[in-house]
Amino acid sequence: MPARRQPVIRRCLLILLCLGLCAAPAFAKKGRDDSRDDNYGKHNSSSTQQNGDLLQWWQSLPPSERQMLHDRHEIFQSLPQNQQEQLRQRWQDYRRLPADERQKLQKKFQRWQDMEPKDRDRLRGTYNKFSDLPPKEQERLKDELHELRKLPSGEQERRRKELYKRYFSE
């Protein structure tokens, strides 16, 4: 089976969990070398203040959250260097998004989190089947799905089922 690209929501989840949160244990350790901060060796009073704030934040977390973050940090550290770098880059890309785009991603992620596991599995399967379609069919399906928005909800569902059968029946 060919390797599949992760959906955007899944990537964002991984970015948020691995970089946004997982880096906290490393930065929060007492006596850590301050030359490894985000400024890559540049010392200034604001980075020292930020480090103190981060340590205070870390210490204020409930033990269960600290443990969860510590575990995720270890997972991140166990990844090959190139994967760590990709995650860092994706985190930076996410941070550069305008606030409204980040909010949209957060809403989509929350919708994903609120889904029943069986619905998430079904959606993953559909995404994988979509990824297997030739590019022209992918574009055609996207266009047809976009057109569904113009239909009444009952008609949308009927049409969506037709499209699923047409593109994904085996």
N, CA and C atoms as a LAMMPS dump frame, in Angstrom:
ITEM: TIMESTEP
0
ITEM: NUMBER OF ATOMS
510
ITEM: BOX BOUNDS ff ff ff
-5.0000000000000000e+02 5.0000000000000000e+02
-5.0000000000000000e+02 5.0000000000000000e+02
-5.0000000000000000e+02 5.0000000000000000e+02
ITEM: ATOMS id mol type element x y z
1 1 1 N 0.859 -1.18 0
2 1 2 C 0 0 0
3 1 3 C 0.9 1.237 0
4 2 1 N 0.677 2.199 -0.896
5 2 2 C 1.54 3.388 -0.943
6 2 3 C 1.367 4.226 0.308
7 3 1 N 2.45 4.916 0.658
8 3 2 C 2.376 5.824 1.811
9 3 3 C 1.375 6.926 1.495
10 4 1 N 0.621 7.304 2.49
11 4 2 C -0.425 8.306 2.277
12 4 3 C -0.05 9.593 2.979
13 5 1 N -0.447 10.697 2.359
14 5 2 C -0.239 11.996 2.996
15 5 3 C -1.256 12.138 4.106
16 6 1 N -0.808 12.711 5.203
17 6 2 C -1.717 12.914 6.323
18 6 3 C -2.641 14.083 6.007
19 7 1 N -3.882 13.984 6.427
20 7 2 C -4.794 15.108 6.231
21 7 3 C -4.307 16.311 7.025
22 8 1 N -4.717 17.49 6.589
23 8 2 C -4.295 18.735 7.226
24 8 3 C -4.626 18.739 8.717
25 9 1 N -5.804 18.296 9.056
26 9 2 C -6.206 18.309 10.463
27 9 3 C -5.28 17.414 11.274
28 10 1 N -4.959 16.272 10.736
29 10 2 C -4.083 15.346 11.436
30 10 3 C -2.698 15.948 11.615
31 11 1 N -2.216 16.625 10.58
32 11 2 C -0.915 17.279 10.685
33 11 3 C -0.936 18.351 11.753
34 12 1 N -1.999 19.14 11.77
35 12 2 C -2.096 20.203 12.771
36 12 3 C -2.119 19.624 14.176
37 13 1 N -2.85 18.543 14.334
38 13 2 C -2.878 17.881 15.636
39 13 3 C -1.473 17.484 16.041
40 14 1 N -0.771 16.845 15.132
41 14 2 C 0.578 16.401 15.422
42 14 3 C 1.491 17.582 15.719
43 15 1 N 1.341 18.64 14.96
44 15 2 C 2.151 19.83 15.19
45 15 3 C 1.872 20.402 16.566
46 16 1 N 0.598 20.595 16.863
47 16 2 C 0.241 21.187 18.149
48 16 3 C 0.692 20.331 19.313
49 17 1 N 0.506 19.035 19.198
50 17 2 C 0.854 18.16 20.303
51 17 3 C 2.345 17.97 20.44
52 18 1 N 3.036 17.823 19.326
53 18 2 C 4.464 17.525 19.406
54 18 3 C 5.325 18.759 19.629
55 19 1 N 4.996 19.851 19.009
56 19 2 C 5.851 21.023 19.15
57 19 3 C 5.311 22.045 20.125
58 20 1 N 4.063 22.406 19.955
59 20 2 C 3.501 23.441 20.808
60 20 3 C 3.461 23.03 22.262
61 21 1 N 3.217 21.765 22.508
62 21 2 C 3.11 21.301 23.878
63 21 3 C 4.303 20.465 24.301
64 22 1 N 4.808 19.659 23.403
65 22 2 C 5.833 18.694 23.786
66 22 3 C 7.159 19.349 24.109
67 23 1 N 7.406 20.507 23.566
68 23 2 C 8.674 21.176 23.844
69 23 3 C 8.696 21.737 25.256
70 24 1 N 7.544 21.907 25.871
71 24 2 C 7.483 22.523 27.189
72 24 3 C 8.345 21.826 28.228
73 25 1 N 8.357 20.491 28.329
74 25 2 C 9.188 19.874 29.353
75 25 3 C 10.666 20.203 29.201
76 26 1 N 11.143 20.247 27.96
77 26 2 C 12.555 20.534 27.755
78 26 3 C 12.885 21.957 28.165
79 27 1 N 12.007 22.894 27.883
80 27 2 C 12.262 24.28 28.221
81 27 3 C 12.011 24.566 29.687
82 28 1 N 11.213 23.747 30.318
83 28 2 C 10.828 24.019 31.691
84 28 3 C 11.781 23.421 32.717
85 29 1 N 12.726 22.594 32.292
86 29 2 C 13.643 21.972 33.239
87 29 3 C 14.459 23.04 33.957
88 30 1 N 14.602 22.857 35.249
89 30 2 C 15.425 23.78 36.018
90 30 3 C 16.872 23.611 35.589
91 31 1 N 17.553 24.738 35.497
92 31 2 C 18.965 24.711 35.188
93 31 3 C 19.266 24.357 33.748
94 32 1 N 18.313 24.46 32.882
95 32 2 C 18.594 24.128 31.488
96 32 3 C 19.501 25.188 30.877
97 33 1 N 20.178 24.825 29.823
98 33 2 C 21.08 25.732 29.136
99 33 3 C 20.259 26.724 28.335
100 34 1 N 20.268 27.992 28.722
101 34 2 C 19.462 29.004 28.055
102 34 3 C 19.936 29.322 26.649
103 35 1 N 21.077 28.79 26.251
104 35 2 C 21.54 29.064 24.89
105 35 3 C 20.725 28.294 23.859
106 36 1 N 19.815 27.422 24.307
107 36 2 C 19.022 26.627 23.371
108 36 3 C 17.604 27.152 23.23
109 37 1 N 17.356 28.407 23.519
110 37 2 C 15.998 28.938 23.405
111 37 3 C 15.667 29.227 21.955
112 38 1 N 14.485 29.775 21.708
113 38 2 C 14.042 30.036 20.342
114 38 3 C 14.92 31.034 19.617
115 39 1 N 15.696 31.803 20.347
116 39 2 C 16.549 32.804 19.715
117 39 3 C 17.904 32.219 19.318
118 40 1 N 18.087 30.916 19.501
119 40 2 C 19.311 30.224 19.129
120 40 3 C 20.56 30.941 19.63
121 41 1 N 20.614 31.11 20.937
122 41 2 C 21.824 31.633 21.54
123 41 3 C 21.798 33.114 21.82
124 42 1 N 20.844 33.848 21.34
125 42 2 C 20.769 35.277 21.616
126 42 3 C 20.161 35.465 22.994
127 43 1 N 20.886 36.1 23.882
128 43 2 C 20.39 36.32 25.234
129 43 3 C 19.845 37.737 25.339
130 44 1 N 18.678 37.842 25.912
131 44 2 C 18.147 39.158 26.227
132 44 3 C 17.18 39.003 27.39
133 45 1 N 16.809 40.094 27.976
134 45 2 C 15.978 40.023 29.174
135 45 3 C 14.588 39.48 28.87
136 46 1 N 14.07 39.723 27.666
137 46 2 C 12.731 39.215 27.367
138 46 3 C 12.739 37.696 27.259
139 47 1 N 13.816 37.096 26.687
140 47 2 C 13.847 35.63 26.61
141 47 3 C 14.016 35.041 27.999
142 48 1 N 14.767 35.7 28.867
143 48 2 C 14.907 35.22 30.236
144 48 3 C 13.566 35.281 30.943
145 49 1 N 12.815 36.363 30.732
146 49 2 C 11.49 36.5 31.326
147 49 3 C 10.551 35.433 30.781
148 50 1 N 10.624 35.186 29.467
149 50 2 C 9.772 34.169 28.867
150 50 3 C 10.081 32.793 29.448
151 51 1 N 11.366 32.51 29.661
152 51 2 C 11.747 31.22 30.241
153 51 3 C 11.189 31.08 31.649
154 52 1 N 11.235 32.153 32.425
155 52 2 C 10.665 32.122 33.77
156 52 3 C 9.165 31.91 33.73
157 53 1 N 8.498 32.58 32.785
158 53 2 C 7.055 32.412 32.628
159 53 3 C 6.722 30.968 32.251
160 54 1 N 7.53 30.39 31.37
161 54 2 C 7.295 29.03 30.932
162 54 3 C 7.485 28.053 32.086
163 55 1 N 8.52 28.265 32.875
164 55 2 C 8.753 27.413 34.032
165 55 3 C 7.59 27.506 35.018
166 56 1 N 7.116 28.727 35.243
167 56 2 C 5.98 28.925 36.142
168 56 3 C 4.738 28.221 35.585
169 57 1 N 4.514 28.354 34.28
170 57 2 C 3.382 27.692 33.643
171 57 3 C 3.5 26.177 33.817
172 58 1 N 4.689 25.635 33.549
173 58 2 C 4.92 24.202 33.651
174 58 3 C 4.621 23.706 35.061
175 59 1 N 5.1 24.434 36.052
176 59 2 C 4.911 24.015 37.435
177 59 3 C 3.453 24.127 37.871
178 60 1 N 2.687 24.976 37.202
179 60 2 C 1.281 25.141 37.57
180 60 3 C 0.381 24.058 36.959
181 61 1 N 0.907 23.276 36.033
182 61 2 C 0.105 22.228 35.404
183 61 3 C -0.171 21.098 36.388
184 62 1 N -1.342 20.477 36.269
185 62 2 C -1.6 19.275 37.081
186 62 3 C -0.602 18.18 36.689
187 63 1 N -0.246 17.33 37.624
188 63 2 C 0.731 16.264 37.334
189 63 3 C 0.362 15.395 36.129
190 64 1 N -0.919 15.115 35.952
191 64 2 C -1.322 14.268 34.819
192 64 3 C -1.01 14.951 33.484
193 65 1 N -1.223 16.277 33.416
194 65 2 C -0.909 16.993 32.175
195 65 3 C 0.587 17.059 31.951
196 66 1 N 1.344 17.293 33.025
197 66 2 C 2.802 17.31 32.892
198 66 3 C 3.31 15.97 32.365
199 67 1 N 2.741 14.884 32.898
200 67 2 C 3.164 13.549 32.453
201 67 3 C 2.821 13.33 30.986
202 68 1 N 1.615 13.729 30.592
203 68 2 C 1.197 13.575 29.198
204 68 3 C 2.132 14.369 28.277
205 69 1 N 2.442 15.593 28.656
206 69 2 C 3.331 16.414 27.835
207 69 3 C 4.74 15.835 27.809
208 70 1 N 5.183 15.352 28.946
209 70 2 C 6.507 14.736 29.008
210 70 3 C 6.57 13.518 28.083
211 71 1 N 5.531 12.682 28.104
212 71 2 C 5.482 11.504 27.233
213 71 3 C 5.515 11.908 25.766
214 72 1 N 4.755 12.924 25.416
215 72 2 C 4.738 13.383 24.022
216 72 3 C 6.087 13.968 23.618
217 73 1 N 6.719 14.646 24.547
218 73 2 C 8.049 15.189 24.279
219 73 3 C 9.029 14.05 23.994
220 74 1 N 8.952 12.974 24.768
221 74 2 C 9.834 11.835 24.537
222 74 3 C 9.566 11.195 23.179
223 75 1 N 8.299 11.124 22.803
224 75 2 C 7.963 10.592 21.475
225 75 3 C 8.603 11.465 20.404
226 76 1 N 8.461 12.779 20.559
227 76 2 C 9.06 13.711 19.604
228 76 3 C 10.572 13.508 19.535
229 77 1 N 11.216 13.392 20.685
230 77 2 C 12.669 13.214 20.732
231 77 3 C 13.106 11.908 20.078
232 78 1 N 12.227 10.909 20.078
233 78 2 C 12.59 9.615 19.5
234 78 3 C 12.465 9.6 17.975
235 79 1 N 11.833 10.622 17.407
236 79 2 C 11.676 10.672 15.957
237 79 3 C 13.02 10.948 15.292
238 80 1 N 13.19 10.486 14.059
239 80 2 C 14.412 10.834 13.32
240 80 3 C 14.516 12.361 13.169
241 81 1 N 15.74 12.831 13.067
242 81 2 C 15.987 14.276 13.001
243 81 3 C 15.202 14.952 11.885
244 82 1 N 15.11 14.309 10.71
245 82 2 C 14.393 14.943 9.597
246 82 3 C 12.903 15.101 9.912
247 83 1 N 12.309 14.123 10.618
248 83 2 C 10.89 14.251 10.993
249 83 3 C 10.711 15.343 12.039
250 84 1 N 11.637 15.431 12.968
251 84 2 C 11.563 16.515 13.953
252 84 3 C 11.619 17.867 13.252
253 85 1 N 12.509 17.974 12.286
254 85 2 C 12.655 19.244 11.567
255 85 3 C 11.392 19.567 10.765
256 86 1 N 10.788 18.545 10.156
257 86 2 C 9.533 18.769 9.422
258 86 3 C 8.451 19.274 10.366
259 87 1 N 8.361 18.677 11.544
260 87 2 C 7.357 19.114 12.514
261 87 3 C 7.626 20.537 12.982
262 88 1 N 8.892 20.862 13.207
263 88 2 C 9.229 22.24 13.598
264 88 3 C 8.796 23.224 12.511
265 89 1 N 9.071 22.844 11.258
266 89 2 C 8.712 23.726 10.147
267 89 3 C 7.193 23.883 10.046
268 90 1 N 6.471 22.787 10.206
269 90 2 C 5.006 22.871 10.148
270 90 3 C 4.468 23.726 11.283
271 91 1 N 5.079 23.614 12.46
272 91 2 C 4.666 24.44 13.59
273 91 3 C 4.897 25.924 13.265
274 92 1 N 6.048 26.23 12.691
275 92 2 C 6.332 27.618 12.313
276 92 3 C 5.338 28.097 11.255
277 93 1 N 5.029 27.233 10.285
278 93 2 C 4.046 27.599 9.262
279 93 3 C 2.694 27.893 9.907
280 94 1 N 2.301 27.052 10.844
281 94 2 C 1.035 27.257 11.549
282 94 3 C 1.051 28.586 12.297
283 95 1 N 2.138 28.879 12.981
284 95 2 C 2.225 30.12 13.763
285 95 3 C 2.183 31.359 12.879
286 96 1 N 2.613 31.221 11.627
287 96 2 C 2.612 32.363 10.7
288 96 3 C 1.246 32.602 10.062
289 97 1 N 0.334 31.656 10.202
290 97 2 C -1.003 31.834 9.623
291 97 3 C -1.705 33.007 10.281
292 98 1 N -2.534 33.699 9.526
293 98 2 C -3.347 34.751 10.141
294 98 3 C -4.269 34.145 11.2
295 99 1 N -4.639 34.944 12.181
296 99 2 C -5.448 34.459 13.307
297 99 3 C -6.731 33.772 12.828
298 100 1 N -7.379 34.32 11.802
299 100 2 C -8.633 33.714 11.343
300 100 3 C -8.394 32.331 10.72
301 101 1 N -7.27 32.142 10.045
302 101 2 C -6.954 30.828 9.488
303 101 3 C -6.65 29.815 10.594
304 102 1 N -5.915 30.264 11.614
305 102 2 C -5.644 29.372 12.742
306 102 3 C -6.95 28.986 13.435
307 103 1 N -7.85 29.947 13.561
308 103 2 C -9.133 29.671 14.201
309 103 3 C -9.936 28.647 13.391
310 104 1 N -9.914 28.772 12.069
311 104 2 C -10.603 27.8 11.224
312 104 3 C -10.032 26.402 11.434
313 105 1 N -8.714 26.308 11.47
314 105 2 C -8.078 25.002 11.701
315 105 3 C -8.446 24.45 13.065
316 106 1 N -8.483 25.307 14.06
317 106 2 C -8.841 24.854 15.403
318 106 3 C -10.271 24.348 15.447
319 107 1 N -11.176 25.032 14.741
320 107 2 C -12.567 24.575 14.693
321 107 3 C -12.665 23.22 14.001
322 108 1 N -11.935 23.067 12.902
323 108 2 C -11.947 21.784 12.198
324 108 3 C -11.369 20.68 13.081
325 109 1 N -10.308 21 13.781
326 109 2 C -9.712 20.023 14.679
327 109 3 C -10.692 19.651 15.786
328 110 1 N -11.386 20.635 16.334
329 110 2 C -12.351 20.361 17.39
330 110 3 C -13.493 19.497 16.87
331 111 1 N -13.925 19.785 15.646
332 111 2 C -14.973 18.965 15.035
333 111 3 C -14.485 17.523 14.889
334 112 1 N -13.241 17.351 14.494
335 112 2 C -12.636 16.029 14.373
336 112 3 C -12.605 15.341 15.737
337 113 1 N -12.187 16.063 16.769
338 113 2 C -12.113 15.5 18.113
339 113 3 C -13.487 15.081 18.629
340 114 1 N -14.511 15.829 18.253
341 114 2 C -15.864 15.55 18.727
342 114 3 C -16.533 14.389 17.996
343 115 1 N -15.932 13.943 16.903
344 115 2 C -16.515 12.841 16.136
345 115 3 C -16.396 11.527 16.903
346 116 1 N -17.336 10.651 16.634
347 116 2 C -17.265 9.295 17.16
348 116 3 C -16.093 8.583 16.475
349 117 1 N -15.396 7.7 17.169
350 117 2 C -14.263 6.989 16.557
351 117 3 C -14.623 6.281 15.25
352 118 1 N -15.819 5.682 15.182
353 118 2 C -16.198 4.991 13.944
354 118 3 C -16.356 5.975 12.784
355 119 1 N -16.828 7.205 13.082
356 119 2 C -16.961 8.217 12.037
357 119 3 C -15.583 8.713 11.579
358 120 1 N -14.642 8.833 12.524
359 120 2 C -13.273 9.227 12.151
360 120 3 C -12.647 8.149 11.269
361 121 1 N -12.86 6.888 11.637
362 121 2 C -12.319 5.791 10.824
363 121 3 C -12.911 5.811 9.416
364 122 1 N -14.214 6.03 9.337
365 122 2 C -14.883 6.091 8.031
366 122 3 C -14.32 7.234 7.199
367 123 1 N -14.115 8.393 7.848
368 123 2 C -13.581 9.556 7.134
369 123 3 C -12.141 9.313 6.676
370 124 1 N -11.346 8.663 7.518
371 124 2 C -9.974 8.315 7.112
372 124 3 C -9.998 7.401 5.886
373 125 1 N -10.906 6.418 5.914
374 125 2 C -11.019 5.506 4.775
375 125 3 C -11.402 6.237 3.501
376 126 1 N -12.336 7.169 3.626
377 126 2 C -12.754 7.947 2.453
378 126 3 C -11.595 8.787 1.946
379 127 1 N -10.853 9.396 2.861
380 127 2 C -9.693 10.213 2.457
381 127 3 C -8.67 9.34 1.731
382 128 1 N -8.421 8.138 2.266
383 128 2 C -7.451 7.254 1.623
384 128 3 C -7.912 6.846 0.23
385 129 1 N -9.203 6.556 0.088
386 129 2 C -9.734 6.216 -1.236
387 129 3 C -9.614 7.41 -2.179
388 130 1 N -9.896 8.605 -1.654
389 130 2 C -9.768 9.817 -2.464
390 130 3 C -8.322 9.978 -2.936
391 131 1 N -7.367 9.724 -2.039
392 131 2 C -5.945 9.859 -2.38
393 131 3 C -5.538 8.899 -3.485
394 132 1 N -6.232 7.765 -3.579
395 132 2 C -5.907 6.77 -4.599
396 132 3 C -6.477 7.124 -5.973
397 133 1 N -7.408 8.071 -6.03
398 133 2 C -7.989 8.469 -7.314
399 133 3 C -6.948 9.207 -8.155
400 134 1 N -7.041 9.08 -9.474
401 134 2 C -6.166 9.89 -10.34
402 134 3 C -6.467 11.383 -10.127
403 135 1 N -5.479 12.229 -10.317
404 135 2 C -5.658 13.668 -10.065
405 135 3 C -6.871 14.297 -10.768
406 136 1 N -7.13 13.896 -12.01
407 136 2 C -8.275 14.483 -12.717
408 136 3 C -9.592 14.108 -12.052
409 137 1 N -9.69 12.855 -11.578
410 137 2 C -10.913 12.438 -10.883
411 137 3 C -11.04 13.143 -9.534
412 138 1 N -9.92 13.358 -8.873
413 138 2 C -9.948 14.107 -7.608
414 138 3 C -10.518 15.498 -7.836
415 139 1 N -10.043 16.167 -8.865
416 139 2 C -10.529 17.517 -9.167
417 139 3 C -12.01 17.509 -9.52
418 140 1 N -12.417 16.532 -10.316
419 140 2 C -13.819 16.444 -10.707
420 140 3 C -14.708 16.218 -9.483
421 141 1 N -14.267 15.325 -8.586
422 141 2 C -15.036 15.062 -7.374
423 141 3 C -15.1 16.311 -6.493
424 142 1 N -14.003 17.015 -6.36
425 142 2 C -14.013 18.261 -5.57
426 142 3 C -15.029 19.24 -6.135
427 143 1 N -15.027 19.383 -7.449
428 143 2 C -15.984 20.3 -8.084
429 143 3 C -17.424 19.862 -7.816
430 144 1 N -17.673 18.57 -7.945
431 144 2 C -19.038 18.075 -7.718
432 144 3 C -19.462 18.248 -6.259
433 145 1 N -18.538 18.022 -5.344
434 145 2 C -18.859 18.226 -3.926
435 145 3 C -19.105 19.7 -3.632
436 146 1 N -18.358 20.561 -4.275
437 146 2 C -18.564 22.006 -4.09
438 146 3 C -19.959 22.416 -4.574
439 147 1 N -20.397 21.805 -5.654
440 147 2 C -21.724 22.106 -6.196
441 147 3 C -22.843 21.665 -5.243
442 148 1 N -22.577 20.663 -4.408
443 148 2 C -23.593 20.175 -3.464
444 148 3 C -24.058 21.28 -2.516
445 149 1 N -23.181 22.221 -2.237
446 149 2 C -23.513 23.291 -1.287
447 149 3 C -24.724 24.111 -1.734
448 150 1 N -24.984 24.096 -3.017
449 150 2 C -26.084 24.89 -3.561
450 150 3 C -27.435 24.174 -3.439
451 151 1 N -27.403 22.891 -3.08
452 151 2 C -28.622 22.089 -3.019
453 151 3 C -29.235 22.092 -1.62
454 152 1 N -30.552 21.821 -1.511
455 152 2 C -31.174 21.654 -0.189
456 152 3 C -30.557 20.449 0.515
457 153 1 N -30.589 20.432 1.855
458 153 2 C -29.868 19.416 2.627
459 153 3 C -30.264 17.984 2.261
460 154 1 N -31.538 17.691 2.084
461 154 2 C -31.965 16.336 1.723
462 154 3 C -31.398 15.916 0.377
463 155 1 N -31.417 16.827 -0.555
464 155 2 C -30.87 16.562 -1.887
465 155 3 C -29.348 16.41 -1.815
466 156 1 N -28.704 17.191 -0.945
467 156 2 C -27.251 17.081 -0.782
468 156 3 C -26.867 15.661 -0.368
469 157 1 N -27.579 15.138 0.62
470 157 2 C -27.247 13.806 1.135
471 157 3 C -27.466 12.739 0.069
472 158 1 N -28.571 12.821 -0.651
473 158 2 C -28.841 11.855 -1.719
474 158 3 C -27.741 11.911 -2.775
475 159 1 N -27.398 13.107 -3.17
476 159 2 C -26.361 13.3 -4.2
477 159 3 C -24.989 12.853 -3.691
478 160 1 N -24.692 13.118 -2.414
479 160 2 C -23.407 12.721 -1.818
480 160 3 C -23.256 11.192 -1.881
481 161 1 N -24.349 10.469 -1.584
482 161 2 C -24.312 9.005 -1.645
483 161 3 C -24.062 8.52 -3.072
484 162 1 N -24.689 9.187 -4.052
485 162 2 C -24.464 8.832 -5.453
486 162 3 C -22.999 9.011 -5.826
487 163 1 N -22.421 10.134 -5.404
488 163 2 C -21.018 10.404 -5.716
489 163 3 C -20.101 9.368 -5.063
490 164 1 N -20.434 8.994 -3.846
491 164 2 C -19.614 8.009 -3.146
492 164 3 C -19.622 6.685 -3.916
493 165 1 N -20.816 6.272 -4.338
494 165 2 C -20.914 5.022 -5.096
495 165 3 C -20.135 5.122 -6.406
496 166 1 N -20.269 6.26 -7.084
497 166 2 C -19.623 6.408 -8.383
498 166 3 C -18.102 6.391 -8.264
499 167 1 N -17.567 7.08 -7.275
500 167 2 C -16.114 7.212 -7.179
501 167 3 C -15.437 6.135 -6.337
502 168 1 N -16.148 5.561 -5.385
503 168 2 C -15.482 4.68 -4.432
504 168 3 C -16.002 3.253 -4.382
505 169 1 N -17.015 2.918 -5.173
506 169 2 C -17.487 1.52 -5.134
507 169 3 C -16.43 0.646 -5.797
508 170 1 N -16.33 -0.548 -5.3
509 170 2 C -15.243 -1.428 -5.779
510 170 3 C -15.771 -2.474 -6.704
